[in-house]
């Protein structure tokens, strides 16, 4: 959750409790809960409006979603291929260096 661990969350809750007191914390939590619900409703409304607009203009949102998923999988595969090639090349270079300096020992 946002990169915050359990201990950090407990510490933050303790600081909030110390700053605002036990009588204000439930009221603040209710207010934050209502704000989060309103935000969620607003984003859902925006999403549905975008879908309605896309459907009105003849765009199929399912096919667009499939296309973006396909593009993302192709990008991921290309990235993995590039990373694999880089690792193979790095290992080859490491072996060449080891072969070149293998017999050389450090003198004290």
C-alpha positions, -999 to +999 in steps of 0.1 A: +000+000+000+019+031-013+052+016-001+042+020+036+049-010+058+029-021+088+052-005+114+052+028+095+014+027+093+011+021+131+036+050+137+016+073+115-017+063+132+000+070+166+011+105+155-024+113+142-039+101+175-015+123+194-020+154+173-058+153+170-070+133+200-092+102+202-124+122+198-115+137+164-100+106+148-133+088+141-148+119+126-117+124+104-119+087+093-155+091+083-147+123+064-119+106+046-141+075+038-168+098+023-141+116+002-127+083-011-162+071-020-169+103-038-136+100-057-144+064-066-179+074-079-164+103-099-139+080-116-165+054-124-187+082-139-159+094-160-151+058-171-187+052-181-189+085-200-157+076-220-172+042-228-205+057-239-187+083-261-165+056-276-195+034-284-214+064-298-185+070-322-184+033-333-153+023-313-153-011-297-137-007-263-132-045-260-112-046-292-092-016-281-085-033-248-074-064-266-051-044-289-034-026-259-030-060-241-014-074-273+009-045-276+019-047-240+027-084-243+048-077-274+067-050-257+073-073-227+085-101-249+109-078-268+122-064-235+128-100-223+146-109-255+168-078-253+176-085-217+184-122-225+207-112-253+225-087-230+230-113-203+244-138-229+268-111-242+278-100-207+286-136-197+307-141-229+327-110-222+332-121-186+345-155-198+368-138-223+382-115-195+386-145-172+404-164-199+427-134-206+437-126-170+431-161-155+468-171-153+479-136-140+481-137-102+484-109-079+517-106-062+521-093-027 
